[in-house]
Amino acid sequence: MGNTRATISAVGHYAPPDVLTNADLEKMVDTSDEWIRTRTGISERRMLVNGASSDMGARAVEAMLKNRGMTAADIDLIICSTVTPDMFFPSTACLIQEKTGAKNAWGFDLSGACSGFIFGLVTAAQFVETGKCRNAVVVGADKMSSITDYTDRNNCILFGDAAGAVLVEPSPEPGAGIIDSIVRTDGSGGKYLNLKAGGSAMPATRETVDRRLHYLYQDGRAVFKVAVIAMADISAEILERNGLTGADVDWLVPHQANLRIIDATANRMGLDRKKVMINIDRYGNTTAATIPLCLSEWWQCGKLKKGQTIVLASFGAGYTWGSTLIKWTADDAAAS
Ligand code: ACO
């Protein structure tokens, strides 16, 4: 391994057009717009009516390729982070490869839940930095509506569908790109956030369907208590170990699970809300897609610029959590 440093050289996203608002949910379960907004920060979320995670992932990759000015045949590796694969196998990465025509790429899926994008980015960076691949695409794609129980008011208000994709390539500047990452798991948290049936531990039966065990289960209060500390701590830790403070950061790009968790992380880093990418109000929690969706939207509207310092932060099922420090190298949207 030489001195190559990996970087994110392009971004793209896809959000389906159909919208499920808090007012719509008021008609489905015993909840209120006021409760959802004050407890979570969410006003609406997108629903993929037809299609699967690979369809959204493929569209995000196509948008990203257009932004980079390259073709699908140029892709070496596709890593798809998802907890809602189209099916157990083949992998959603294989399906995205087929749908985009990335005929020279190999690929695989990665299960890291809401930290899936950061875990995928860390993995992709290794392949690029060792020279094993010239480039790697990381796709975060989740059709959360496919595992959400719309009779369960605790959870159905939280999730939405979307996909985001980034291209990882060698950085053009040695001092810039993906500078550092911290990734952690704690399997003892598995019992608080999971999908119980359909796997080898509990194969699908009539009973598992009747007991609604094919839907996401979450003890929100238990997860909140850990998430709010872990995401803030790991974001502060990556600053400290790189000799930085909040004043050095242009953007915090947090996983969008709950506005209160995002605010706690920003406060711990000493960051003003103006420096935090927040779109949870429009999309809810799209699991592995939240971070690339933010990056792509902020880049597209010209707010994420070359030379800026950004921190990605996530917390999710597993438990899994992570942070990444990046000096942004992609050309500005207007200039590309
Ligand atoms: N509308 C109205 N009332 C509700 C609703 C609703 N949709 N949902 C729950 N309530 C009620 C509860 O029944 C409870 O009533 P009670 O006090 O009479 O028992 C009350 O509101 C408070 O419920 P809590 O669960 O304590 O609400 P909380 O403030 O914790 O908010 C939430 C719930 C939003 C889920 C929060 O706990 C949270 O964000 N948790 C963390 C989520 C997270 O970060 N997950 C990780 C990523 S997801 C992944 O990896 C796939």
Residues whose N, C-alpha, C, O or C-beta is under 5 A from the ligand:
A	BS01	ACO	D30 T31 S32 W35 R39 T40 A113 C114 R153 N154 I157 G220 R221 V223 F224 A227 A257 N258 T287 F315 G316 A317
